[in-house]
Amino acid sequence: MKHQTSATLFERAKQTIPGGVNSPVRAFKSVGCDPIFIDKAEGPYIFDADGNRYIDYVGSWGPMILGHCHPKVVEAIQQAAATGASFGAPTEREIILAEMVREAYPNMEKMRMVSSGTEATMSAIRLARGYTGRDKILKFDGCYHGHADSLLVKAGSGAATFGVPTSPGVPADFAKHTLTATYNDLEETKALVAANKGEIACIILEPIAGNMGCVIPRSGFLEGLRALCDAEGIVLIIDEVMTGFRVAFGGAQERFGVRGDLCCLGKIIGGGLPVGAFGGKKEIMDMLSPEGGVYQAGTLSGNPLAMTAGITTLSLLKQEGFYDQIEEKSAYLEAGLKAATAKYSGPTCFQRVGGMFCTYFQAGPVNSFADAARSDTDLFGKFFRQMLEGGVNLAPSQFEAGFMSIAHSQTDLDTTIAAAEKSFAAL
């Protein structure tokens, strides 16, 4: 495939945009090549500026579960745009979408719409601090919750060690309020809570960690966190920005049967437009301004175009058998990719939950970020480039999940598997 136009655009972009991209992973640095610039998309396909077509498993990082440019979603957005793009005032559409979300997430008794997942997690943490009167938060190494200062932290050694910043610009005095534990290690988490008894406002986690590939919670891990939070008066925040409406209609909380006190959503509930939401127990949410003293606001919160796209998307997801089809397609791809590794002599590990998946270049299993970090990223980069040349677009990082859409056909899946066989053989 030729990428001359993309290369030209990338050089041009670097003159006005840091690194030439508006989000770091788009730079393709970790896979050893320059990014492709996208011109358009349709169904399971994206088309780059050079006219190349790719079977897409990024799906705008998750929200395109219906495929790109679903006709009903496009029509709904067009109709909404004709009535106004933004009002900075309430609309009925905000209520409708909130009611639809609460149907899927009954623990979200009240919620507030925002414009991104980062805004949702940032606001949920502030609310948890205001509700408990505590300052410290606990997150898990490898779980990404956006780029708010308190979340750009990696722990030092030892369960009781305070966090240190992993990004310049994050004050150490601020970061010290963030504690990190190992994902899937309940005993370490308990020890960390015990060492900071009565000081932790919330525990926040991805119920399926999609920012270190696809890491599945061990049996008892989520249940143990729920019990720990109940016993210690800690707010449990389940970040379903990625998993919400993705692994089930009610997300990971439905799939695993463990509910958070607060929940963060995004991606799919905007139908591909910028959106986020956080919500939970009424007594916690009522602490938000204007009812309570915890301040949170946003001019574009509840944007009518995003609300319309979300309402239309969730209506389509409710159709009988939708998630059965996603499961079947994903299982078929999983079996094909596993079989394709027979042409490769090195170790691989494939992990999947519903329509989320990842191929690690190591033996696995991968249960934590430390496990994921043992993957051969150079080999993944070579595999990624081979797949891209074969017309398949995967996430440009070993540590990101892939996503299935309802639009992927049997032919698309078979083409992907054939490309994988060729790519593994080339390794």
Secondary structure as UniProt FT lines:
FT   HELIX           4..13
FT   TURN            14..16
FT   HELIX           18..20
FT   HELIX           24..27
FT   HELIX           29..31
FT   STRAND          38..43
FT   STRAND          45..48
FT   TURN            49..50
FT   STRAND          53..56
FT   TURN            59..63
FT   TURN            65..66
FT   HELIX           71..81
FT   TURN            82..83
FT   HELIX           92..104
FT   TURN            106..107
FT   STRAND          110..114
FT   HELIX           117..132
FT   STRAND          136..141
FT   HELIX           149..151
FT   STRAND          153..155
FT   TURN            159..160
FT   STRAND          163..165
FT   TURN            168..169
FT   HELIX           172..175
FT   TURN            176..177
FT   STRAND          178..182
FT   TURN            183..184
FT   HELIX           186..195
FT   TURN            196..199
FT   STRAND          200..205
FT   TURN            219..220
FT   HELIX           221..232
FT   STRAND          235..239
FT   TURN            241..246
FT   TURN            249..250
FT   HELIX           251..256
FT   STRAND          262..266
FT   HELIX           267..270
FT   TURN            271..272
FT   STRAND          276..280
FT   HELIX           282..285
FT   TURN            286..287
FT   TURN            289..291
FT   TURN            299..302
FT   HELIX           304..317
FT   TURN            320..321
FT   HELIX           322..340
FT   HELIX           341..343
FT   STRAND          349..353
FT   TURN            354..355
FT   STRAND          356..360
FT   HELIX           369..372
FT   TURN            373..374
FT   HELIX           377..389
FT   TURN            390..391
FT   STRAND          392..393
FT   TURN            398..399
FT   STRAND          402..403
FT   TURN            406..407
FT   HELIX           410..426
//
